[in-house]
Amino acid sequence: MIRCLAIDDETLALDLLEDNIRQVPFLQLVKRCKNAYEAMQVLQDESIDLIFLDIQMPGITGMQFLQSLQSRPMVIFITAYKEYALEGFNLDVLDYLVKPVPFDRFLKATNKALEYYNLKQKTASSQDIIPEYIFVNSEYNLVKIFINDITHVEGLKDYIKIHVTTSNKPVITRMSLKAIEEKLPVSKFVRVHKSYIISIDKITSIRKNRIHLEMSEIPISDMYRATFFKSINHEGIKT
């Protein structure tokens, strides 16, 4: 069941939205709010998976409200204004509905939310099972490497170097960085550069565009910067 929050300053719009939500079997309306201030309180007290959000509201607009959230549920904008669509999608909203919303269009948006919700739940479940080790081919041997020993992985064209805490010599194997990335648990490792994957556990500090591990210094590229800081639950650092 997807727990929903409806936010709109117009009572009639909230009534119509509530009626639509109640017709969808996998949606549960937790609360309806007439402004962003009420919604902020609900988010503190309740677990919310999906927000139906109006844009033009007195005080704090829907855009401003969404930008203020550090941890965002799924969001579907429902508004009378078409011109905010691009800005809305730049904020990673699931869908953008223009009033009056036909029920079939509303249902299409909620089905998209269900698909994303199920995928997120499946991903979270798979991340709960973290392998203790992996095997790779190196120097005609099948080498066992414990996940917790890996500090970082370095890409070298057709080969990679797997750096570990238990040896000064990295394990070299003919493998792509993408292939080893798929073997490593995403909750513990993150790509920070086209040539580097690092262990989040082994980070000692971050300064400007450099990540300091226990025995190494790794660059952060602009391409992976946002993903990296999201992985460590941080918005970034001032440089």
Summary of the structure (lengths in Angstrom):
residues: 239
radius of gyration: 22.7
end to end distance: 42.8
largest distance: 71.2
contacts: 666
relative contact order: 0.08
helix: 36%
strand: 32%
